């Protein structure tokens, strides 16, 4: 019988001694020094740190504070397990023998070189707003770039919160690596990009054009209007037809307005605008809506040696000559009226060309019975129109044959009735003024005064309702 033998296979030690083995292991481990940029793979994420496999004898540790330029960041928001990450070696071995790394420092070093090249070429950086701080914004451009509030837009921005999380472009104003200081300007970029469009926009502007805009700022001498990238000035004298002390009396920042272009200076990029030119002249309005012989309510604004000025509409003042204040002889205007007093006056002349109106308190009170019942609405401001033949024009929707309002004209009837009621209210108030005047005259010592030469003229110029057709209409409407 043949004996079988078992042969043992022994691995051949082809490395050599233990020292040789350790030396071979060392050759498989990457070598780097403090300050080196290395790459690794995320293998574990904890709340306070991230572990990175960088091929070293121990895994690299990135403390959470070294993950991002954002403060108090959640590690899970920055990296995921398996991500390839570039990091800078902060310390090859700390007291615990760990390799300490920084992702944000690696990002900083690489970004700094890019930012320097962009600054040299006068280029543009793009980043996300990550913080709102006192005086501006922090923008992540790989570095913590500071964007002052005054340089965010073409005009100062008060509320910075809406910019948080937005991606913006900006120019680099200042760069100081030693101080870790990067100052950005978005306004510089906006000014640069708008320069070409501004020139073409100005070239398109012509005097006489009417444009819409927004009040961008108010100054002592007027207001600036943003026409869409170009600001034009509305001088205080062009803001309103009436006299104003300051632009804020008429407009406010952010208000939408319609303006007319007065002039354009291309070489100085200066645009002059007018707000009042787009609004109807109040004197034209007054002349169109009032007639000579009409009674108008007003307020005494100023007393002068030759009479009193009365404001009868916004921006419209007329003179009541001292001879037209009372039927009795008057030495001083204050004997009859006082500044601030409400009065009813008669319009005796309208000079549109010279922008003057003459008024009479005396004539307004003559022939008015405080207890009277005959009411003429046209005399107290109700619109009364006549055609070219002098025929009375009935209100739209009113049938003169049936003396009834037609169906479908309810709004016209409502407006007519409101206007009628307003005129009647003025008539009642005027009668009270006349009654008070009569009472004062009765209480005053008798003074012989020259007889009045004024007499009412039924054919006086103006659009007063004095024909039979209008009288019939009034009676019918009053009956409703």
Secondary structure, 3 states (H helix, E strand, C coil): CCCCCCCCCCCCCCCCCHHHHHHHHHHHCCCCCCCCEEEEEEEEECCCEEEEECCCCCCEEEEHHHCCCCCCCCHHHHCCCCCEEEEEEEECCCCCCCEEEEHHHHHHHHHHHHHHHHHHCCCEEEEEEEEEECCEEEEECCCEEEEEHHHCCCCCCCCCHHHCCCEEEEEEEEEECCCCEEEEEHHHHHHHHHHHHHHHHHHHCCCCCEEEEEEEEEECCEEEEECCCCEEEEEHHHCCCCCCCCHHHCCCCCCEEEEEEEEEECCCCEEEEECHHHCCCHHHHHHHHCCCCCEEEEEEEEEECCEEEEEEECCEEEEEEHHHCCCCCCCCHHHCCCCCCEEEEEEEEEECCCCEEEEEHHHHHCCCCCCCCCCCHHHHCCCCEECCCCCEECCCCEECCCCEECCCCHHHHHHHHHHHHHHHHHHHHHHHHHHHHHHHHHHCCCCCCCCCCCCCCCCCCCCCCCCHHHHHHHHHHHHC
